[in-house]
Amino acid sequence: MKEVLTKFAENDANVQPYEICQPMRIDAIGMEFTNINVDKGLISQRKNTHKLKEIIALNQLTQHIMTYQVDRNQEYLKHRDVRFIDNPMFTIYNDIYIKGDYIYISCAQGDEVYGLIINSKVLASTLLSFFNIAWLGAIPLTTDILGKWGKNEFSQARSEKSKV
């Protein structure tokens, strides 16, 4: 699974990247690995001519992860266009990335931990059509919305601990 996440973070400036995801729980793959790959992805996105388009299902975990990442790095939303769907029927248990004809799927949910890389023009096109329909109904994630969600408690606790 870590290989899938690492491979997707690699730069390909000419390809529009898409992501439909339940952001990974840090406890599933480790905080250090997660933060390193998020940072690599941000560096990669700076070089890309296309912003990453990302859809998340809104829940307590995704709110926590989004506020944590933005608290950790203020540029987190600068190179990605994140939208969320606030509907309990929209449940995501995987990270699904689409880059050109490649689909990167990873999961760390319960007993299921896996990663797949599939090279398929047809499957990429099919998943991209689902993505585009969901994108139309999704709400853009802005710093104003993040502010309404409040400060990330984990980030605050780490900040206070480092002051001591």
C-alpha positions in Angstrom: 0.0 0.0 0.0 2.8 2.4 0.8 4.3 1.9 -2.7 1.0 2.9 -4.3 0.9 6.2 -2.2 4.6 6.9 -3.0 4.2 6.2 -6.7 1.2 8.5 -7.0 3.2 11.3 -5.3 5.7 11.3 -8.2 5.5 14.2 -10.6 4.1 14.1 -14.1 3.5 17.7 -15.0 1.6 16.9 -18.2 -1.1 14.8 -16.6 -4.2 16.0 -14.7 -4.3 14.1 -11.4 -7.7 13.2 -9.8 -8.3 11.8 -6.3 -11.4 10.3 -4.7 -10.6 9.5 -1.2 -11.1 8.8 2.5 -7.8 10.4 3.7 -5.7 7.7 5.3 -5.7 7.4 9.1 -2.3 8.3 10.3 -2.3 5.3 12.6 -2.7 2.9 9.6 0.5 3.9 7.8 2.4 6.1 10.3 2.5 9.9 10.8 6.0 10.3 9.5 5.3 8.3 6.3 2.0 10.2 5.8 3.6 13.7 6.3 6.6 12.9 4.1 4.3 11.7 1.3 2.0 14.7 1.7 5.0 17.0 1.5 6.4 15.1 -1.6 3.0 15.5 -3.2 3.0 19.2 -2.5 6.4 19.6 -4.0 5.3 17.6 -7.0 2.1 19.6 -7.4 4.2 22.9 -7.5 5.8 21.6 -10.7 2.6 20.4 -12.2 0.6 22.5 -14.6 -2.6 21.0 -13.3 -4.0 21.3 -9.8 -4.8 18.0 -8.1 -8.6 17.6 -8.1 -9.7 15.8 -5.0 -13.1 14.7 -3.7 -13.6 13.7 -0.1 -16.6 12.4 1.9 -17.3 14.8 4.7 -17.1 13.2 8.2 -15.3 13.8 11.4 -12.1 12.0 10.2 -11.9 14.0 7.0 -12.5 17.3 8.9 -9.7 16.3 11.3 -7.3 15.3 8.5 -7.9 18.4 6.4 -7.6 20.8 9.3 -4.4 19.0 10.5 -2.8 19.2 7.0 -3.6 22.8 6.5 -2.4 23.7 10.1 0.8 21.7 9.3 1.4 23.4 5.9 -0.5 26.5 4.9 0.2 25.7 1.2 -1.8 22.4 1.4 -4.8 23.8 -0.5 -2.7 26.1 -2.8 -1.9 23.3 -5.3 -5.0 21.2 -5.0 -8.7 21.8 -5.6 -10.5 19.9 -2.8 -14.3 19.4 -2.8 -16.4 17.5 -0.3 -19.7 15.8 -0.4 -21.7 16.1 2.8 -24.1 13.2 2.4 -24.0 9.9 4.5 -24.8 7.9 1.3 -21.4 9.0 -0.1 -19.0 6.7 1.7 -15.4 6.1 0.7 -13.1 3.6 2.3 -10.3 3.8 -0.3 -8.0 6.3 -1.8 -8.5 6.2 -5.6 -6.1 8.2 -7.7 -6.4 8.6 -11.4 -3.4 9.8 -13.5 -3.8 9.3 -17.2 -4.4 5.6 -17.8 -3.2 4.6 -14.3 -5.4 4.0 -11.3 -3.8 3.8 -7.9 -6.0 2.3 -5.2 -5.1 2.0 -1.6 -7.0 0.9 1.5 -6.3 0.8 5.2 -9.8 0.1 6.6 -10.3 -2.5 9.4 -8.7 -5.8 8.4 -8.3 -4.7 4.7 -4.9 -3.2 3.9 -3.9 -3.3 0.3 -2.6 -1.2 -2.6 -3.2 -1.7 -6.4 -1.8 0.0 -9.5 -3.8 -0.7 -12.6 -2.9 0.5 -16.1 -6.3 0.6 -18.0 -7.5 3.3 -20.3 -11.1 1.9 -20.0 -11.2 1.7 -16.2 -9.5 5.1 -15.9 -12.1 6.6 -18.2 -15.0 4.9 -16.3 -13.8 6.1 -12.9 -13.1 9.6 -14.2 -16.7 9.8 -15.4 -17.9 8.9 -11.9 -15.4 11.5 -10.5 -16.7 14.2 -12.8 -20.4 13.6 -11.9 -19.5 13.7 -8.2 -17.4 16.8 -8.8 -20.4 18.7 -10.1 -22.3 18.2 -6.8 -19.4 18.6 -4.4 -18.7 21.7 -2.3 -15.4 23.5 -2.7 -13.3 23.3 0.4 -12.1 26.8 1.3 -10.1 28.4 4.1 -13.3 30.0 5.3 -15.0 26.6 5.6 -11.9 25.2 7.4 -12.1 28.2 9.8 -15.7 27.3 10.6 -14.6 23.7 11.4 -12.2 25.2 14.0 -8.6 24.5 14.9 -7.3 21.0 14.8 -7.0 19.7 18.4 -4.1 17.5 17.5 -2.1 20.4 16.0 -2.9 22.6 19.0 -1.8 19.9 21.5 1.5 19.4 19.5 2.1 23.2 19.4 1.5 23.6 23.1 3.7 20.6 23.9 6.6 22.0 21.8 6.4 25.3 23.7 7.0 23.6 27.0 
